[in-house]
Amino acid sequence: MIALVDCNNFYVSCERVFNPRLEGKPVGILSNNDGCIIARSEEIKKLGVAMGTPYFKIPDLIKRHNIQILSSNYALYGSMSRRVMQVLGRFTPTMEVYSIDECFLDLSGFSQNLSAFGNMIAKTVNQGTGIPVSIGIGPTKTLAKLANKLAKKGIAGKGQVLDWTTLKNVNAILEQFPVNDVWGISSGWGTRLTKLGIANTLALKQADPKWVKQHFGVVLERIVREINGTPCIPLELIAPPRKQILTSRSFGERLTELDDLRAAVSVFSARSAEKLRRLNLCTQSICVFIHTSPFDLTKPGYNNAVTITFDKPSDDSGKLIQCALTGLERIYKPGYRYQRAGVLLPELLPAGVRQLSLFSDEPEENLKPGRRMATIDGINRRYGRHTIRYASDKLSQKWQMRQNQKSQAYTTDWAALPIVKVV
Amino acid sequence: MPHPCFVRLSIMLRLITPRLQNHVKLPLFASRVPAGFPSPADDHLEAELDLNDYLIDHPAETFFVRAKGDSMLQAGIFDKDLLIVDRSLTPKDNDIVIAAVGGELTVKRLCIRLGQPWLLPANPAYKPIPIKEGSELYVWGVVIHAVHHIKGKG
């Protein structure tokens, strides 16, 4: 049996732990640059604010209902996510952290009443971290996901835990369940399935797996078998190796000057190099891209990208920054209002495998920048992310994201601890 | 170099360990250089003492907060002290707790009289507050230590 634990309205819940004033009020969390609403409390959902609603479009609604709006605070969400996952890890040795707010637990071999066990897990997580969770339990990952959705819809009655195997009227429930809401089914597949007469999940369950495989491929066939209770999608205990690393942001304001872009691109490159080293990987090339906003219809648009290939793989921040900046200078054109830049490492190699270049004229010592990088990473881990950084970062701060309503880093910064009044 | 898979594996293992990352260093040998006399203590090395071990039992459920105000002096809590709060503990009679009252986090003493829980302020200017079913106030966590600076910071 597998349980899917899903944190309810995770970003909002994280904020509420440290700011009880938000309890019971409509709360919305904004995307980077305070653009759109990307996380919602139940109260704001009830007001009809859809996922992805642009912030600037609802000022009246915000005022009328006293909607609390916050910028996203990923340092806080990351820290709270780690805490939730650690607590969950105490209940089973086998788990798959599926996303920042979701986790599969392997409960096979657990003999007790799983609903009661799920309730105990939910209570422990909620008490220990302040984060409310819903738990779906089922014989397969797909059914655990499905049970979780049903639990959130309140089908389980009281409580936020639903064990699929305790349901009596399974077919009636599946008949009401749209195929689009089944885990792993894209809206494209949903449309095609509907056209072929499979509009609900019961019809999908009863479809012939061989027919499904012929028309949609093995992935959907597995989903059909999983809906029928046969496990086909194992827990991923080890995350598959990363294929690419992308670091990209839209800017807080439109940028026109090369130096502003240089600062952004060098920060993105350094961040990408840090990720590489953390994963013990290196890269043979770096791709830089810049573009204007697709919504600036009155101004001329421009977008371009360039890939620079190294003579040998590297994970050195300096090397990546240098190459990225060379690339940027090649594609930069003055006179445009740039909205976004990014750095992509399209191809990753294990750090140990290095093919030396026959014709390189780089001095031998550059083959081992590893210690310098390890030292910098160590210092930054210990004293904070920005303790040692490259001077090119400092060229400009203009690119920084707009985050006007961000809460404090309550759990990761000594200077930002929650204040409690002693009265 | 370890294969990327193993790197991920170590991350997974850290997730299920009930302990936040801390900086305990295990000395392997007291004498630094292989030449010369080996230290007679080399066979008796123990891990250095770690305050995290001493102060924190449930790292994932432990939070730090900063006290503001001085009406809990008799409970050993001074203005600006760092309070270590363990949310995994079930609050008991006479515990010092963090409570959410009127949308604010405050420090109170929990008092259970005739089955009814009360939050007692340390300051006589304030009245005891009953915790009732469905009320908007709740106990946030149990304070287990107050860290008070004698010299230096603070």
Interface residues (C-beta under 8 A of the other chain):
Chain A: F18 N19 P20 R21 E23 G24 R82 R83 V84 M85 Q86 V87 G89 R90 P93 M95 V97 T124 Q127 G128 T129 G130 L237 I238 A239 P241 R242 L279 N280 L281 P350 A351 G352 R382 Y410 T411 L417 P418 I419 V420 K421 V422 V423
Chain B: M1 P2 H3 P4 C5 V7 R8 L9 M12 L15 I16 T17 P18 L20 H23 H58 P59 A60 E61 F63 F64 V65 R66 A67 K68 G69 D70 S71 M72 I77 D79 L82 L83 R87 S88 T90 I98 A100 G103 E104 L105 T106 V107 P121 A122 N123 Y126 E136 W140
